[in-house]
Amino acid sequence: QVQLVESGGGLVQAGGSLRLSCAASGTFSRDNVMAWYRQAPGKQRELVAEISVSGSTNYAASVEGRFTISRENAKNTMYLQMNSLNTEDTAIYLCKLTDLLARTSSWGPGIQVTVAS
C-alpha cells in the first residue's frame, strides 16, 4: 500500500507564494508518476502538474509559468512551488502517485490552499 501526506498549505494573500510537499511511503515501484490535482468548491477535480521519475513535467495551462513541480526521488517526496497566487487558485490540493508497473493509483487526503484578495 501507498501512503501520501500533503503539507504546506494555508492562507496567503493574492500575489503571494506557497510551497506544498507530498511525502510518499509504503510499497511502490520506481516506475511511477507523481502529480498534484486540485478541487475547488463546486468544480471538478483538475490536474495541476505531474512529474515522472526522470523529471519530465506537464502543467495545466492555468498554472504554467507560475507553478513549479519537482521531486526528490531519494526522499520519495514531491513539491509544488506556487508563485503569483490568485483567488482562482483556492482549492483543496491533492497528491497522487501512479505506479506504472502495478497500474494502480493512490491519493493523499488533500490540503487546503486559500488565496485571499
C-alpha positions in Angstrom: 0.0 0.0 0.0 1.0 3.6 -0.6 0.5 6.4 1.9 0.7 10.0 0.7 0.7 13.0 3.1 0.5 16.6 1.9 1.8 19.6 3.8 2.5 23.3 3.3 -1.0 24.6 2.6 -2.7 27.5 4.3 -3.9 31.1 3.8 -2.0 33.5 1.6 -2.6 36.9 0.1 -3.1 37.3 -3.6 0.3 37.6 -5.3 2.0 35.5 -2.6 3.6 32.2 -2.7 3.3 28.8 -1.1 5.2 25.5 -1.3 3.4 22.2 -1.0 5.1 18.9 -0.2 3.9 15.4 -0.7 5.7 12.6 1.1 5.1 9.0 -0.1 5.7 5.9 1.9 4.8 2.2 1.6 5.4 -0.1 -1.4 5.5 1.1 -4.9 7.7 0.7 -8.0 10.4 3.1 -9.1 8.4 3.4 -12.4 5.9 6.0 -11.2 4.4 9.4 -11.9 3.5 11.8 -9.1 1.0 14.6 -9.6 -0.8 17.4 -8.0 -4.5 17.9 -8.5 -6.9 20.4 -7.1 -10.6 20.7 -6.5 -12.4 23.9 -5.8 -15.9 24.1 -4.3 -18.5 23.2 -6.9 -15.9 22.3 -9.5 -14.4 19.1 -10.9 -11.0 17.9 -9.8 -8.3 19.0 -12.2 -4.7 18.2 -12.9 -2.3 20.9 -11.8 1.0 19.4 -12.7 2.7 16.0 -12.9 6.2 14.7 -12.9 7.9 11.4 -13.8 10.8 9.8 -12.0 13.1 11.1 -14.8 11.9 14.7 -14.2 9.6 15.1 -17.2 6.8 17.6 -16.3 3.4 18.6 -17.5 1.4 21.6 -16.4 -2.1 22.8 -16.7 -2.3 25.9 -18.8 -3.7 27.9 -15.9 -0.6 27.5 -13.8 2.1 27.3 -16.4 4.8 29.9 -15.6 3.6 30.4 -12.0 3.9 26.9 -10.5 6.9 24.6 -10.5 6.7 20.9 -9.7 9.7 19.0 -8.6 10.6 15.8 -6.7 13.4 14.2 -4.7 13.3 10.5 -5.6 15.7 9.6 -2.7 13.1 11.0 -0.3 10.0 9.9 -2.2 8.9 13.5 -1.9 7.3 15.8 -4.4 6.9 19.6 -4.2 4.8 22.3 -5.8 6.2 25.8 -5.6 3.3 28.2 -6.2 4.0 31.8 -7.1 1.8 34.7 -8.1 -1.2 33.1 -6.5 -4.6 34.4 -7.2 -8.0 33.8 -5.8 -8.8 31.2 -8.5 -6.0 29.0 -7.1 -8.1 28.5 -3.9 -8.8 24.8 -3.7 -8.0 21.6 -1.9 -4.8 20.3 -3.4 -4.3 16.5 -3.6 -1.2 14.4 -4.2 -1.4 11.4 -6.5 1.0 8.6 -7.2 0.5 6.3 -10.1 2.5 3.1 -10.1 3.0 2.4 -13.8 4.2 -1.2 -13.1 1.3 -2.2 -10.8 -1.2 0.0 -12.7 -2.6 1.5 -9.5 -3.1 5.0 -8.2 -3.1 6.3 -4.7 -4.3 9.7 -3.4 -3.4 11.8 -0.4 -6.1 13.2 1.8 -5.6 16.7 0.4 -4.7 20.1 1.9 -6.4 23.4 1.7 -4.9 26.4 -0.1 -6.8 29.6 0.3 -5.8 32.8 -1.5 -7.3 36.0 -0.2 -7.9 39.0 -2.3 
